[in-house]
């Protein structure tokens, strides 16, 4: 009997050592570093300054909202334009230089659709035939 107890303890010790080794092998240390300068990053609040209705003929197609960021000392005012459908869903954006991008389903980045005036950018984002007019609200 004494041999059976001793053998059982040896098997138990080996089993515990094996479980400990497997647990240690399963551990993983992950280190994430923020990019340089990210610690100084802060949220940017965008305010709606102006709104235009997009019309083609007698049909209202959506809205263009001018979004303006908080002014930073020594920096020009940052702004962009959000193009939305009649349900208020954003379909694309136009930057301050007139470059227009349309959001595409399942795409990681928006698609560039053209450059020009605000009305041309809104028309390119909305698609369809013919130019559009912007009526300020």
C-alpha positions as CSV (number, residue, x, y, z in Angstrom):
1,X,0.0,0.0,0.0
2,X,2.8,2.4,0.8
3,X,4.1,2.0,-2.7
4,X,0.7,2.8,-4.2
5,X,0.4,6.0,-2.1
6,X,3.9,7.0,-3.1
7,X,3.2,6.4,-6.8
8,X,-0.1,8.3,-6.5
9,X,1.7,11.3,-5.0
10,X,4.3,11.2,-7.8
11,X,1.6,11.1,-10.5
12,X,-0.2,14.0,-8.7
13,X,3.0,16.0,-8.5
14,X,3.8,15.4,-12.2
15,X,0.2,16.3,-13.2
16,X,0.3,19.5,-11.2
17,X,3.7,20.5,-12.7
18,X,2.3,19.8,-16.2
19,X,-0.8,21.9,-15.6
20,X,1.4,24.7,-14.2
21,X,3.6,24.5,-17.3
22,X,0.7,24.6,-19.7
23,X,-0.9,27.5,-17.8
24,X,2.3,29.5,-18.0
25,X,2.7,28.7,-21.7
26,X,-0.8,30.0,-22.3
27,X,-0.1,33.4,-20.8
28,X,0.7,36.2,-23.1
29,X,1.9,39.7,-22.3
30,X,0.7,42.4,-24.7
31,X,2.1,46.0,-24.7
32,X,0.3,48.8,-26.6
33,X,2.1,52.1,-27.2
34,X,0.3,55.2,-28.3
35,X,1.7,57.0,-31.3
36,X,3.9,60.0,-30.6
37,X,1.9,63.1,-29.8
38,X,-1.3,61.2,-29.1
39,X,-1.1,62.1,-25.5
40,X,-1.7,65.7,-26.5
41,X,-4.8,64.8,-28.6
42,X,-8.1,66.1,-27.6
43,X,-11.6,65.7,-28.9
44,X,-12.7,68.3,-31.5
45,X,-16.2,69.7,-31.1
46,X,-18.0,70.5,-34.4
47,X,-20.7,73.1,-34.4
48,X,-23.3,73.6,-37.3
49,X,-22.8,77.1,-38.6
50,X,-25.0,77.2,-41.7
51,X,-27.4,74.8,-43.4
52,X,-28.5,74.6,-47.0
53,X,-31.3,72.6,-48.6
54,X,-30.2,70.7,-51.8
55,X,-32.8,70.9,-54.5
56,X,-33.0,69.7,-58.1
57,X,-36.0,71.3,-59.9
58,X,-38.9,71.1,-57.4
59,X,-37.5,68.1,-55.5
60,X,-35.7,68.4,-52.2
61,X,-32.8,65.9,-52.1
62,X,-31.2,66.6,-48.7
63,X,-29.2,69.0,-46.7
64,X,-25.6,70.4,-46.6
65,X,-24.4,71.3,-43.1
66,X,-21.3,73.5,-42.6
67,X,-19.5,72.1,-39.6
68,X,-16.9,74.3,-37.9
69,X,-14.4,73.2,-35.3
70,X,-13.3,75.1,-32.2
71,X,-10.8,77.9,-33.1
72,X,-7.2,77.2,-32.1
73,X,-4.8,80.0,-31.4
74,X,-2.7,80.8,-34.5
75,X,-4.6,78.3,-36.7
76,X,-7.2,78.9,-39.4
77,X,-10.8,77.8,-38.6
78,X,-11.2,74.2,-39.5
79,X,-14.5,73.4,-41.3
80,X,-16.1,70.8,-43.5
81,X,-19.5,70.2,-45.0
82,X,-21.7,67.2,-44.3
83,X,-24.0,66.1,-47.2
84,X,-27.2,64.3,-45.9
85,X,-30.2,62.8,-47.4
86,X,-33.8,63.8,-46.5
87,X,-33.7,61.3,-43.6
88,X,-30.7,63.1,-42.1
89,X,-28.3,60.2,-42.9
90,X,-24.8,61.4,-43.8
91,X,-23.9,60.3,-47.3
92,X,-20.6,62.1,-47.7
93,X,-18.4,65.0,-46.8
94,X,-16.8,68.0,-48.6
95,X,-13.7,69.5,-47.1
96,X,-12.8,73.2,-47.0
97,X,-10.9,72.9,-50.4
98,X,-14.0,71.6,-52.2
99,X,-12.9,67.9,-52.4
100,X,-16.0,65.6,-52.1
101,X,-16.1,62.0,-50.7
102,X,-19.0,59.7,-50.7
103,X,-19.4,57.0,-48.0
104,X,-19.6,53.5,-49.5
105,X,-21.2,50.5,-47.9
106,X,-18.6,48.0,-46.5
107,X,-15.7,50.2,-47.5
108,X,-13.1,51.2,-45.0
109,X,-12.6,54.6,-46.6
110,X,-14.9,57.0,-48.4
111,X,-14.6,57.3,-52.2
112,X,-13.4,60.5,-53.8
113,X,-16.1,61.7,-56.2
114,X,-14.8,65.0,-57.4
115,X,-13.7,68.5,-56.6
116,X,-15.4,71.9,-57.2
117,X,-18.0,74.1,-55.7
118,X,-20.1,73.1,-52.8
119,X,-23.1,72.5,-55.1
120,X,-21.0,70.3,-57.5
121,X,-19.7,68.3,-54.6
122,X,-23.2,67.7,-53.2
123,X,-24.4,66.7,-56.6
124,X,-21.5,64.2,-57.0
125,X,-22.2,62.7,-53.6
126,X,-25.9,62.4,-54.2
127,X,-25.5,61.1,-57.8
128,X,-28.3,61.4,-60.3
129,X,-28.6,63.6,-63.4
130,X,-28.1,67.3,-63.6
131,X,-26.9,70.1,-61.3
132,X,-28.4,70.9,-57.9
133,X,-29.0,74.3,-56.2
134,X,-28.4,75.1,-52.6
135,X,-30.9,77.2,-50.8
136,X,-29.8,78.5,-47.4
137,X,-32.2,77.9,-44.5
